Amino acid sequence: GGPPGWGARGIEDMGFLLDATPLEWDESLEVIRYVREHGIAQFIHLYNRIKDIEGDRLLWGDEVEYAIFKLDAERGTVKLSLRGAEILAGLQEGERSVPVGQQCNWVPEWGSWMVEGTPGMPYSGYATDLLLVEKNMRTRRARLLAALAEDEICPTLPCFPLMGVGTFTDPP
């Protein structure tokens, strides 16, 4: 187990990010030492478990973190759309009807205005798999765009330039 309160927040074993509530800064100070020590311990444990593996198949993937913005053409503004969880649920539901091998994987990202997309299956160590990456990224973007409202976009930006400026989310 982790520090008190972690289970209630949805944080479990190391791995994929779960839908959870982030800690406030003051709360994080109470557990930061635990996180550092156990992060190092997890790394050492994982390293010792796999250090002698040889001849294993190389499997890899990519991830794209999509930020979702809401446009207000009348006011000429753009805000962060806080519909990430709703959009994520729709994307995950849509993937259930896609044939295996053509699916995408959708998971929460740390901001409620974001979703993360990965390939449904890992790529292998063959050069031909390199040809699949761009196609899969285009497929993911197309599926996400189809899930957005008419006034929402998901441009490729490293950050939202108006974060913290006035009312920068929708809803506020």
Salt bridges, closest charged atoms under 4 A:
GLU27 OE2 - ARG9 NH2 2.65
GLU37 OE2 - ARG33 NE 2.85
ASP62 OD1 - ARG140 NH2 2.82
ASP72 OD2 - ARG75 NH1 2.91
GLU86 OE2 - ARG83 NH1 2.63
GLU93 OE1 - ARG96 NH1 2.27
GLU95 OE1 - ARG143 NH1 2.91
GLU134 OE2 - ARG138 NH2 2.76
ASP151 OD2 - LYS70 NZ 2.45
GLU152 OE1 - ARG83 NH2 2.74
ASP170 OD2 - LYS70 NZ 3.93
